[in-house]
């Protein structure tokens, strides 16, 4: 299997309401092709654990479904980068 370098850039909009700390826009560059994900929600649970939710839509028969599917490795990288961007902004 061939591997390809992936670059991520994160922009956060602090909103801190309704349990959501921020909305994130993530640009993923794969082999020089940019893909932009908008509307990711950064939350902190009651246990203090941070989580990131992909944008969702209401399917007429299947309930709430994510708008885009990401491979586990890429999804973990996106979550880690969004949380790291939040932590950097908190220190600034």
Backbone torsions as a table, in degrees:
resi	resn	phi	psi	omega
1	UNK	NA	131.5	178.5
2	UNK	-84.2	139.9	176.3
3	UNK	-104.3	148.6	179.8
4	UNK	-127.8	135.2	177.9
5	UNK	-67.5	137.8	178.8
6	UNK	-123.2	133.2	177.0
7	UNK	-114.7	140.8	179.0
8	UNK	-122.7	139.1	172.9
9	UNK	-129.7	133.9	-174.7
10	UNK	-120.5	135.6	171.1
11	UNK	-123.6	133.1	-178.5
12	UNK	-113.7	143.0	171.1
13	UNK	-119.0	109.0	-179.9
14	UNK	-68.4	129.5	175.6
15	UNK	-127.6	-34.2	174.9
16	UNK	43.7	61.4	174.1
17	UNK	-154.2	152.1	179.3
18	UNK	61.0	28.7	-179.1
19	UNK	83.6	-6.6	179.5
20	UNK	-97.7	126.2	178.0
21	UNK	-81.1	-40.8	-175.5
22	UNK	-158.5	157.6	169.2
23	UNK	-103.8	138.1	-177.0
24	UNK	-117.3	145.1	168.1
25	UNK	-115.4	127.6	-177.6
26	UNK	-121.7	125.4	173.5
27	UNK	-102.0	122.0	178.5
28	UNK	-107.1	125.5	178.0
29	UNK	-112.1	114.1	180.0
30	UNK	-115.7	116.0	-178.7
31	UNK	53.5	37.6	177.4
32	UNK	82.0	0.7	179.7
33	UNK	-100.7	116.7	-178.0
34	UNK	-82.8	139.3	173.7
35	UNK	-127.5	128.7	-178.0
36	UNK	-110.4	125.8	174.1
37	UNK	-105.9	127.7	179.8
38	UNK	-120.8	149.8	173.7
39	UNK	85.4	21.8	174.0
40	UNK	-73.1	135.9	-177.4
41	UNK	-103.4	126.0	175.4
42	UNK	-96.9	124.8	-179.0
43	UNK	-128.4	156.4	170.3
44	UNK	-119.8	122.8	-179.4
45	UNK	-73.7	170.1	178.3
46	UNK	-61.0	-25.7	178.0
47	UNK	-84.8	1.5	178.7
48	UNK	88.1	-5.7	-179.1
49	UNK	-76.7	131.6	178.7
50	UNK	-83.3	144.3	175.5
51	UNK	-140.4	157.2	178.8
52	UNK	-126.9	128.1	179.0
53	UNK	-107.1	131.2	173.6
54	UNK	-70.6	157.1	176.6
55	UNK	-58.3	143.1	-177.2
56	UNK	-123.1	159.5	170.9
57	UNK	-135.9	159.0	179.9
58	UNK	-90.7	108.0	176.9
59	UNK	-81.1	136.1	-175.9
60	UNK	-56.3	-32.0	-177.1
61	UNK	-118.9	-17.3	-175.2
62	UNK	-108.8	7.2	-179.9
63	UNK	76.8	-150.7	-176.7
64	UNK	-81.8	130.6	-177.5
65	UNK	-132.7	143.3	177.0
66	UNK	-66.7	146.3	-179.4
67	UNK	-73.9	-25.5	-177.8
68	UNK	-143.0	142.2	176.8
69	UNK	-102.5	136.2	178.1
70	UNK	-120.7	140.8	174.1
71	UNK	-58.5	147.1	-175.1
72	UNK	-50.7	-45.0	-178.8
73	UNK	-63.5	-42.3	179.3
74	UNK	-69.5	-41.3	178.3
75	UNK	-60.3	-44.6	179.3
76	UNK	-61.8	-41.4	178.0
77	UNK	-62.9	-41.3	178.7
78	UNK	-63.5	-47.9	180.0
79	UNK	-60.0	-47.5	-179.7
80	UNK	-59.8	-41.0	-178.6
81	UNK	-70.5	-38.3	178.2
82	UNK	-64.7	-45.1	179.0
83	UNK	-65.0	-40.4	177.9
84	UNK	-63.9	-38.8	178.0
85	UNK	-64.0	-39.9	176.8
86	UNK	-61.8	-46.6	-178.9
87	UNK	-63.6	-38.9	177.1
88	UNK	-65.2	-39.3	-178.7
89	UNK	-69.0	-30.8	179.6
90	UNK	-70.0	-29.7	179.4
91	UNK	-81.2	-21.4	-175.3
92	UNK	-77.0	NA	NA
